[in-house]
Amino acid sequence: MAAISSAMNVQITFLPGTYSLIHFPPELYANFLQPVLGVLLPQTQTVNSSRRWPDHDLEGLTSDHQHTFLNVSVTPLECSVVCHTSFARSVFEPAIAAIPRDARKSAFISQEPYLVLSVISGDVDIVSRILELTCPLALAGIPIFFISTYYSDFILVPAKDRESVVKALTERGFVLHRYEKDSFVANRHGYTTPTIAAVAAPSPATIAELFGRTFAQLKKRCVEPIVEDGLRLVQLSARDAHLRGTGIGECYIDGPSRRFSQSGYGMSGGANGRNPPQPLWIDAIDARLYATLVSALVARPRFFSLTLAIEDPPSLLLDRNLLPLFGDILIGDRSNELVPISLDLAKLPFEATGIVCGVAGKIVQEMTMSRPGMSYLSTACAGTVILSPEQAAQALEVLRPLMAEEE
């Protein structure tokens, strides 16, 4: 997966594999901490294997033992994991079965497998752009989840709806990438210079319908925007200096576009001496970063969201009070405080569609704001829009009247 270099380009790629969403409430955090760590540290899955590590291949990992996609989120409303379906079956199904019977109904794994689309863009107005891409899916009744990271944006859609997603992309002017399978770029003049300018935007009536559906659902279920007192977040990434030579790779920024290339995996000989030797997991990761991630999770954070994806550096959205744990191993503007506006969607059907898309889109429309300072996080039973303190105050003024019950 390679990004396009032009500032007005977008590339959308289906990541390999299928994924599941796992939900468990904060009161069961202690019961699920070990399974979460077991997925984060994938080599633990080989301890009882009859096959010898590192020759034992695990689904959901690259040949270098990196996660194709993993998100672990701890918020005041819920704890949520997006992981490969193989990990959901092997790790989280037994964990749910092990908790007391009366508590099992409060934890679940999504019944349908999902696909993950990576959206890499040099367009600063990526919120509006994703709204344009996903609006047709939401109106077609396709459940959509969103995750923003330091460099990329990810959209989760049901695997059974892949053809509908591809159809929506092609109708928006996207074409299959010339060299990369499962990757789409915006088309212009028959492909030569793909730019987002060629992508057709939904009509105002279509967007208005999405907004109407979104806020009708929220009002019907009495959902209100929630802002936790004193909670401030920062969005950061793994530090380049700790990636070089560790095997995760290096991050290259070409102007406003985003590009990440894998390089330099540490290699260790396999136990049986076969050639070529396989890389050990511990040789292919930043051990200091992972030790700190474990420390943060053990501390039971108030807000913590980690995203690992192939060809992306590890990205974190976390309570700024956790920063001392990480020392100098993260990059980004630590002074850029963010406020999460959360929506408790537990009362809505799991298949409710386009909620975060509609809420974020309405904020963009009413505040005429663009991507800087705005992120979003969809978890299994909640949605969060993340903005600067000033933008959050304005957004609440927009949202509260739209979500208030009529007298």
C-alpha positions in Angstrom: 0.0 0.0 0.0 1.6 3.2 -1.1 0.3 6.7 -0.7 -0.2 9.2 -3.6 2.2 12.2 -3.3 -0.1 15.0 -4.6 -1.7 17.2 -1.9 -5.1 16.6 -3.6 -4.9 12.9 -3.7 -6.7 10.1 -1.8 -5.9 6.4 -1.8 -8.3 3.9 -0.3 -7.1 0.4 0.4 -8.8 -2.8 1.7 -6.4 -4.1 4.3 -5.9 -7.9 4.2 -8.1 -10.1 6.4 -11.4 -9.8 8.2 -11.9 -8.2 11.6 -14.3 -8.4 14.6 -15.4 -5.7 17.1 -15.3 -6.7 20.7 -17.1 -4.8 23.4 -16.9 -5.1 27.2 -18.0 -2.5 29.8 -15.5 -0.7 32.0 -16.6 -2.7 35.1 -15.2 -5.8 33.4 -11.9 -4.2 32.5 -9.9 -6.4 34.9 -11.4 -9.6 33.4 -10.3 -8.6 29.9 -6.9 -7.0 30.5 -5.1 -10.3 30.0 -6.8 -11.1 26.7 -6.1 -7.5 25.5 -2.5 -7.9 26.3 -2.5 -11.4 24.7 -3.5 -9.9 21.4 -1.3 -6.9 21.7 1.7 -9.2 22.3 1.0 -11.8 19.6 3.9 -14.1 20.4 2.1 -15.2 23.5 -0.4 -17.1 21.3 2.4 -19.6 20.4 3.3 -20.7 23.9 1.0 -23.7 23.9 1.3 -24.3 20.2 2.5 -27.7 19.0 4.5 -25.8 16.3 7.7 -24.1 17.2 8.0 -20.3 17.2 8.8 -18.5 14.9 7.7 -21.0 12.3 4.1 -20.9 13.7 2.1 -18.6 11.5 -0.7 -16.6 13.1 -3.6 -15.2 11.1 -3.9 -11.5 11.3 -0.1 -10.9 11.3 2.3 -10.1 8.5 5.2 -12.3 7.7 7.2 -10.0 10.1 4.7 -10.7 12.9 3.1 -7.3 12.8 -0.6 -6.8 13.2 -2.4 -6.1 9.9 -4.8 -4.0 11.9 -5.5 -3.7 15.7 -7.3 -1.0 17.7 -7.6 -1.1 21.5 -9.7 1.6 23.0 -10.5 2.4 26.6 -13.0 5.2 27.1 -15.2 6.3 29.9 -18.2 4.7 28.2 -16.7 1.3 27.1 -13.7 -0.8 26.2 -13.5 -1.9 22.6 -11.1 -3.9 20.5 -11.0 -4.3 16.7 -8.8 -7.3 15.8 -8.5 -10.0 13.3 -11.3 -12.5 13.5 -8.9 -15.3 14.3 -7.9 -13.5 17.5 -11.5 -12.8 18.3 -12.2 -16.6 18.2 -9.0 -17.8 19.9 -8.6 -15.1 22.6 -11.9 -13.2 23.3 -14.4 -16.0 22.9 -12.8 -18.0 25.7 -12.5 -14.8 27.8 -16.2 -14.1 27.5 -17.0 -17.7 28.3 -14.9 -17.5 31.5 -16.7 -14.5 33.1 -19.7 -15.1 35.4 -22.8 -16.1 33.5 -24.8 -13.0 34.6 -22.1 -10.7 33.2 -21.7 -12.4 29.8 -24.6 -10.5 28.2 -22.7 -7.2 28.7 -19.7 -8.3 26.6 -19.9 -9.4 23.0 -18.2 -10.0 19.7 -19.7 -8.7 16.5 -21.6 -11.4 14.7 -20.5 -10.3 11.3 -16.8 -10.0 10.2 -15.7 -6.5 9.0 -13.3 -5.2 6.4 -10.9 -2.3 7.2 -10.3 0.4 4.6 -7.3 2.6 5.0 -7.8 6.2 3.7 -4.6 8.1 3.1 -5.0 11.7 1.9 -3.1 14.9 1.4 -6.5 16.7 1.4 -6.7 18.8 4.6 -10.5 18.6 4.5 -10.6 14.8 5.0 -13.6 14.9 7.2 -15.8 16.3 4.4 -14.1 13.9 2.0 -14.9 10.8 4.1 -18.5 12.1 4.5 -18.8 12.2 0.7 -17.4 8.7 0.4 -19.5 7.1 3.2 -22.8 9.0 2.9 -24.1 6.6 0.2 -23.1 3.6 2.4 -24.8 4.9 5.5 -28.0 5.7 3.5 -27.9 2.2 2.1 -28.1 0.8 5.6 -24.4 -0.4 5.8 -23.0 -0.2 9.3 -19.9 2.0 9.3 -17.2 2.6 11.9 -14.4 5.2 11.8 -11.0 5.5 13.4 -8.7 8.5 13.0 -5.0 8.0 13.7 -2.0 10.4 13.6 -1.3 9.7 9.9 -4.3 7.9 8.4 -8.1 7.3 8.7 -9.8 3.9 8.7 -13.3 2.9 7.8 -14.8 -0.4 8.9 -17.6 -2.0 6.9 -19.2 -5.4 7.0 -17.4 -8.0 4.8 -20.7 -9.0 3.2 -21.1 -5.5 1.9 -17.7 -5.3 0.0 -19.4 -5.2 -3.4 -21.6 -2.3 -2.3 -18.5 -0.5 -1.0 -16.6 -1.0 -4.3 -19.7 0.2 -6.2 -19.9 3.3 -4.0 -16.2 4.1 -4.6 -16.5 3.7 -8.4 -19.6 5.9 -8.4 -17.6 8.5 -6.6 -15.0 8.4 -9.4 -12.5 6.0 -7.9 -10.7 3.4 -10.0 -8.6 0.4 -9.1 -5.0 1.2 -8.6 -2.8 0.2 -11.6 -0.2 -1.7 -9.5 -1.7 -2.4 -6.1 -4.4 -5.0 -5.5 -7.4 -3.9 -3.4 -6.5 -0.3 -3.7 -8.4 2.6 -5.2 -7.5 6.1 -6.3 -9.5 9.0 -7.5 -9.6 9.2 -11.3 -8.9 12.1 -13.6 -8.7 12.0 -17.4 -8.6 8.2 -17.6 -6.3 7.6 -14.6 -3.1 9.5 -15.5 -3.2 12.0 -12.7 -5.6 10.8 -10.0 -7.0 13.6 -7.9 -9.8 14.0 -5.5 -11.3 16.8 -7.6 -12.7 14.2 -10.0 -14.8 12.6 -7.2 -18.4 13.5 -7.4 -19.9 14.8 -4.2 -23.3 13.8 -2.8 -26.1 16.2 -3.5 -27.1 18.6 -0.6 -30.4 16.7 -0.5 -28.5 13.4 0.1 -26.4 14.8 2.9 -29.5 16.4 4.4 -31.1 13.0 4.5 -28.1 11.5 6.3 -28.2 14.3 8.9 -31.9 13.9 9.3 -31.7 10.1 9.9 -28.7 10.5 12.3 -30.3 13.0 14.6 -33.7 11.4 14.5 -32.1 8.2 15.8 -30.2 10.0 18.5 -33.3 11.9 19.7 -35.4 8.8 19.7 -32.9 7.0 21.9 -32.3 10.1 24.1 -28.6 10.2 23.3 -26.9 13.4 24.4 -23.3 14.6 23.8 -21.1 13.8 26.8 -18.0 15.7 27.8 -16.0 14.3 30.8 -14.8 17.0 33.2 -11.1 17.6 33.0 -10.4 15.0 30.4 -7.9 16.2 27.8 -6.4 14.1 25.1 -3.3 14.2 22.8 -2.9 12.4 19.5 0.7 11.2 18.9 2.7 8.6 17.0 5.7 6.4 17.6 8.9 8.3 17.5 11.1 7.9 14.4 14.3 7.6 16.4 13.0 4.5 18.1 11.8 3.0 14.9 15.1 3.1 13.0 16.8 -0.2 13.2 14.1 -1.8 15.3 12.2 -3.3 12.4 9.0 -1.3 12.5 10.1 1.0 9.7 10.5 4.7 9.2 8.0 7.4 8.5 8.5 9.7 5.5 6.3 12.7 5.0 6.2 14.1 1.5 4.7 17.5 1.8 1.1 17.3 3.1 0.6 13.7 2.0 1.3 10.7 4.3 3.5 7.8 3.4 4.9 5.0 5.5 7.3 2.3 4.3 8.4 -0.8 6.0 12.2 -1.3 6.2 14.9 -2.9 8.3 13.2 -5.8 10.1 15.6 -7.5 12.6 16.2 -11.1 11.5 17.0 -14.1 13.6 17.6 -17.6 12.6 14.8 -20.1 13.1 15.1 -22.9 15.6 15.4 -25.5 12.8 18.1 -23.4 10.9 16.0 -23.2 7.8 16.8 -20.5 5.2 15.7 -17.8 4.9 15.6 -17.2 8.6 12.4 -15.8 10.2 12.4 -12.6 12.2 11.6 -13.1 15.9 8.8 -10.8 17.1 10.9 -9.2 19.8 13.5 -8.3 17.2 10.9 -6.7 15.0 9.3 -4.3 17.4 10.2 -1.3 19.6 10.4 -3.1 22.9 10.4 0.1 24.9 7.2 1.3 23.2 5.5 -2.0 23.9 6.6 -2.1 27.5 5.1 1.4 27.9 1.9 0.4 26.2 1.5 -2.5 28.7 2.2 -0.1 31.6 -0.5 2.3 30.3 -3.1 -0.5 30.0 -2.3 -1.9 33.4 -2.8 1.6 34.9 -6.5 1.3 33.7 -6.5 4.6 31.8 -9.3 7.0 31.6 -8.9 7.3 27.8 -6.6 5.3 25.7 -6.8 4.3 22.0 -4.0 2.5 20.2 -4.0 1.7 16.5 -1.5 -0.6 14.8 -1.8 -1.1 11.0 0.5 -2.3 8.3 2.6 0.5 6.8 1.5 2.9 9.5 3.5 3.8 12.6 1.8 3.0 15.9 -0.7 5.8 16.7 -2.1 6.8 20.1 -5.0 9.0 21.2 -4.7 9.1 25.0 -5.4 11.0 28.2 -2.6 13.5 28.5 -2.0 12.4 32.1 -0.4 9.2 30.6 2.3 11.2 28.9 4.9 10.8 31.6 4.8 7.0 31.1 6.0 7.4 27.5 8.9 9.8 28.0 10.4 10.8 24.7 9.3 7.8 22.6 6.3 9.6 20.9 6.2 12.4 18.4 3.6 15.1 17.9 2.5 18.3 19.5 2.0 17.5 23.1 0.6 20.9 23.8 -2.3 20.4 21.4 -5.0 19.4 23.9 -8.1 17.8 22.5 -11.6 17.4 24.0 -13.6 14.2 23.3 -17.3 14.6 22.7 -18.8 11.1 23.3 -22.1 9.6 22.3 -23.4 6.5 24.2 -24.9 4.4 21.4 -25.6 1.3 23.5 -29.3 1.8 23.1 -29.1 1.9 19.4 -29.1 -1.3 17.3 -25.6 -2.4 16.6 -26.3 -2.1 12.9 -27.3 1.6 13.2 -25.4 3.3 10.4 -23.5 6.5 9.9 -23.9 8.0 13.4 -20.3 9.3 13.7 -20.3 10.2 10.0 -23.5 12.2 10.4 -22.5 14.0 13.6 -19.0 14.9 12.3 -20.5 16.0 9.0 -23.0 18.3 10.7 -20.2 19.8 12.8 -18.2 20.4 9.7 -21.2 22.0 7.9 -22.2 24.3 10.7 -18.8 25.3 11.8 -17.2 25.4 8.3 -14.2 23.7 9.8 -11.6 21.4 8.2 -9.5 18.4 9.3 -6.9 20.1 11.5 -7.9 19.6 15.2 -10.7 17.1 14.4 -10.6 13.3 14.7 -13.1 10.6 15.3 -13.3 7.2 17.0 -16.0 4.6 16.6 -16.0 1.9 19.1 -18.5 -1.0 19.4 -21.2 0.9 21.3 -20.0 4.5 21.3 -18.9 7.3 19.1 -16.4 10.0 19.8 -15.6 13.2 18.0 -12.4 14.8 19.1 -11.8 18.6 18.7 -9.8 21.4 20.2 -11.3 22.9 23.3 -12.6 26.0 21.4 -14.1 23.8 18.6 -15.6 21.5 21.1 -17.5 24.3 22.8 -18.8 25.4 19.4 -19.7 21.9 18.5 -21.8 21.4 21.6 -23.7 24.5 20.8 -24.5 22.9 17.4 -25.3 19.4 18.7 -27.3 20.0 21.9 -30.3 21.7 20.2 -30.4 19.0 17.5 -30.4 16.2 20.1 -32.6 17.7 22.7 -36.0 16.2 23.3 -38.9 18.3 22.0 -41.0 19.8 24.8 
